[in-house]
């Protein structure tokens, strides 16, 4: 009788262990599901965006950052798609059509997340990075804060915080079906920001990618 009880107890323990292992594997699998991320390099082609005091075009720096962010995210196992991978754009020279085409590309690719990369500019003295997101969307607020936290560690400029697209509407955020944010990585009009943006592009891109990764994995 004692042997029978011991055998039953052993079978029960093995069964519990198997169940726990299966549950753990399911949790890991669920957490490892890789979202499709659309990376949007702001402006491009006919639209140069802002221009520095030295003739640097925003569109080119945006693209450099965007491609590096995408490369890093791919190394994490995410599927990455782009609105553009060069200065050649397929849409017409119309601002609204330009923005709508970017949204359409993301929607067509069934992207889970849309990240638009831009630079700021001002005729006044200003520097720093900031992110536009919908404050009513807890996912994009969490994502944006995660990215800002990583950019803070670079200590290259000022954290200007989050901006609510309900107060400052942005076409690219409002008209996407998926979660969307717009990052202003620095001021192209500020010499210090510009220097870092041009010479430490990889650091900024990595910070953005790590911020995205950490937010999605939480």
C-alpha positions as CSV (number, residue, x, y, z in Angstrom):
1,X,0.0,0.0,0.0
2,X,2.8,2.3,0.9
3,X,4.6,1.6,-2.4
4,X,1.3,2.3,-4.3
5,X,0.9,5.7,-2.5
6,X,4.5,6.6,-3.3
7,X,4.0,5.7,-7.0
8,X,0.8,7.8,-7.2
9,X,2.6,10.7,-5.5
10,X,5.5,10.4,-8.0
11,X,3.1,10.4,-11.0
12,X,1.3,13.4,-9.5
13,X,4.5,15.3,-9.1
14,X,5.6,14.5,-12.7
15,X,2.2,15.6,-14.0
16,X,2.5,18.9,-12.1
17,X,6.0,19.5,-13.4
18,X,4.9,18.8,-17.0
19,X,2.0,21.2,-16.6
20,X,4.2,23.9,-15.2
21,X,6.7,23.5,-18.0
22,X,4.0,23.7,-20.6
23,X,2.6,26.8,-19.0
24,X,6.1,28.4,-18.8
25,X,6.7,27.6,-22.5
26,X,3.3,29.1,-23.4
27,X,4.2,32.3,-21.5
28,X,7.6,32.5,-23.1
29,X,6.1,31.9,-26.5
30,X,3.5,34.6,-26.0
31,X,6.1,37.1,-24.8
32,X,8.3,36.3,-27.7
33,X,5.6,37.1,-30.3
34,X,7.3,39.7,-32.4
35,X,5.3,42.7,-33.6
36,X,5.6,44.2,-37.0
37,X,7.0,47.7,-36.7
38,X,6.7,50.3,-39.3
39,X,9.6,52.8,-39.2
40,X,8.9,56.1,-40.9
41,X,11.7,58.4,-41.8
42,X,10.0,61.8,-41.9
43,X,10.0,63.9,-45.1
44,X,12.0,62.7,-48.1
45,X,12.2,63.4,-51.8
46,X,10.7,66.7,-52.7
47,X,10.3,67.5,-49.0
48,X,13.6,68.3,-47.3
49,X,12.0,69.1,-43.9
50,X,13.9,71.5,-41.7
51,X,17.4,72.7,-42.7
52,X,20.4,73.4,-40.4
53,X,22.5,76.6,-40.5
54,X,25.0,74.6,-42.5
55,X,22.8,73.1,-45.2
56,X,22.0,69.8,-43.6
57,X,18.5,68.5,-44.5
58,X,16.3,66.9,-41.9
59,X,15.1,64.3,-44.3
60,X,18.6,62.8,-44.6
61,X,19.3,62.6,-40.8
62,X,15.8,61.2,-40.3
63,X,16.6,58.4,-42.8
64,X,20.0,57.6,-41.2
65,X,18.3,57.2,-37.8
66,X,15.4,55.2,-39.1
67,X,17.5,52.7,-41.0
68,X,19.6,52.1,-37.9
69,X,16.6,51.7,-35.6
70,X,15.1,49.2,-38.0
71,X,18.4,47.2,-38.2
72,X,18.5,47.1,-34.4
73,X,14.9,46.0,-34.1
74,X,15.5,43.2,-36.7
75,X,18.4,41.9,-34.5
76,X,15.8,41.6,-31.7
77,X,13.7,39.4,-33.9
78,X,11.0,41.9,-34.9
79,X,9.6,42.3,-38.4
80,X,10.5,45.7,-39.6
81,X,9.0,47.6,-42.6
82,X,9.8,51.1,-43.8
83,X,7.9,53.9,-45.4
84,X,11.1,54.7,-47.3
85,X,14.6,53.4,-47.4
86,X,16.1,56.1,-49.6
87,X,15.5,59.6,-50.7
88,X,13.3,58.4,-53.5
89,X,9.6,58.5,-52.7
90,X,6.7,57.1,-54.6
91,X,4.0,59.6,-53.7
92,X,3.2,63.0,-55.3
93,X,4.4,66.4,-54.1
94,X,1.4,67.0,-51.9
95,X,1.8,67.1,-48.2
96,X,-1.6,65.5,-47.3
97,X,-1.2,62.7,-49.9
98,X,2.4,62.2,-48.6
99,X,1.2,61.7,-45.1
100,X,-1.8,59.5,-46.1
101,X,0.5,57.3,-48.2
102,X,2.7,56.6,-45.2
103,X,-0.4,55.7,-43.2
104,X,-1.7,53.5,-46.0
105,X,1.7,51.7,-46.2
106,X,1.5,50.8,-42.5
107,X,-2.1,49.7,-42.7
108,X,-1.4,47.6,-45.8
109,X,1.5,45.9,-44.0
110,X,-0.7,45.2,-41.0
111,X,1.9,46.9,-38.8
112,X,1.3,46.7,-35.0
113,X,3.3,49.8,-34.3
114,X,4.1,53.0,-36.3
115,X,7.2,55.0,-35.3
116,X,7.8,58.3,-37.2
117,X,11.2,59.9,-36.8
118,X,11.7,63.6,-37.2
119,X,13.9,66.5,-36.1
120,X,12.8,69.8,-34.6
121,X,13.7,73.3,-35.6
122,X,13.3,76.8,-34.2
123,X,14.2,80.4,-35.0
124,X,14.7,80.8,-31.2
125,X,17.3,79.1,-29.0
126,X,15.9,75.7,-28.3
127,X,17.2,72.1,-28.0
128,X,16.1,68.7,-26.8
129,X,14.1,65.7,-27.8
130,X,10.3,65.0,-27.4
131,X,7.7,62.5,-28.4
132,X,4.2,63.0,-29.7
133,X,1.6,60.4,-28.7
134,X,-2.0,60.0,-27.8
135,X,-2.4,60.5,-24.0
136,X,-5.6,58.4,-24.1
137,X,-3.6,55.5,-25.4
138,X,-1.7,53.9,-22.5
139,X,0.4,51.7,-24.8
140,X,1.8,54.7,-26.7
141,X,2.4,56.6,-23.5
142,X,4.3,53.7,-22.0
143,X,6.2,53.2,-25.2
144,X,7.1,56.9,-25.4
145,X,8.3,57.1,-21.8
146,X,10.4,54.0,-22.4
147,X,12.2,55.6,-25.3
148,X,12.7,58.9,-23.5
149,X,14.3,57.0,-20.6
150,X,16.8,55.5,-23.0
151,X,17.5,58.8,-24.7
152,X,18.1,60.3,-21.2
153,X,21.0,57.9,-20.7
154,X,22.8,59.4,-23.7
155,X,22.9,62.8,-21.9
156,X,23.2,64.7,-25.2
157,X,20.4,67.2,-24.8
158,X,17.2,68.1,-22.9
159,X,14.3,65.9,-22.3
160,X,11.3,68.0,-23.4
161,X,8.8,65.2,-22.4
162,X,5.7,64.0,-24.1
163,X,3.2,66.0,-26.2
164,X,-0.5,65.0,-26.5
165,X,-1.7,64.6,-30.0
166,X,-5.2,65.4,-28.8
167,X,-4.0,68.9,-28.1
168,X,-1.6,69.1,-31.0
169,X,-3.1,66.8,-33.7
170,X,-0.7,65.1,-36.0
171,X,-2.0,63.5,-39.2
172,X,0.4,60.6,-39.1
173,X,-0.7,59.6,-35.6
174,X,-4.5,60.2,-36.0
175,X,-4.9,58.4,-39.3
176,X,-3.1,55.2,-38.5
177,X,-5.0,52.1,-37.4
178,X,-2.2,50.9,-35.2
179,X,-0.5,52.5,-32.2
180,X,1.6,55.4,-33.5
181,X,4.1,57.9,-32.1
182,X,6.3,60.7,-33.6
183,X,9.8,61.2,-32.2
184,X,11.5,64.6,-32.5
185,X,15.1,63.4,-31.8
186,X,16.6,66.9,-31.5
187,X,16.8,70.3,-32.9
188,X,18.5,70.6,-36.3
189,X,18.7,74.3,-35.6
190,X,20.8,73.8,-32.5
191,X,24.6,73.3,-33.0
192,X,25.0,70.9,-30.1
193,X,22.0,68.8,-31.0
194,X,23.0,68.7,-34.7
195,X,26.6,67.6,-33.9
196,X,25.3,64.7,-31.8
197,X,22.6,63.8,-34.4
198,X,25.2,63.6,-37.2
199,X,28.1,62.0,-35.3
200,X,26.4,59.7,-32.9
201,X,23.4,58.6,-35.0
202,X,23.9,55.0,-33.9
203,X,23.6,55.9,-30.2
204,X,20.3,57.6,-30.8
205,X,19.0,54.8,-33.0
206,X,20.0,52.2,-30.4
207,X,18.3,54.1,-27.6
208,X,15.1,54.3,-29.6
209,X,15.2,50.6,-30.5
210,X,16.0,49.5,-26.9
211,X,13.1,51.7,-25.7
212,X,10.7,50.0,-28.1
213,X,12.0,46.6,-27.2
214,X,11.7,47.1,-23.4
215,X,8.2,48.5,-23.8
216,X,6.9,45.7,-25.9
217,X,8.5,43.0,-23.6
218,X,6.9,44.4,-20.5
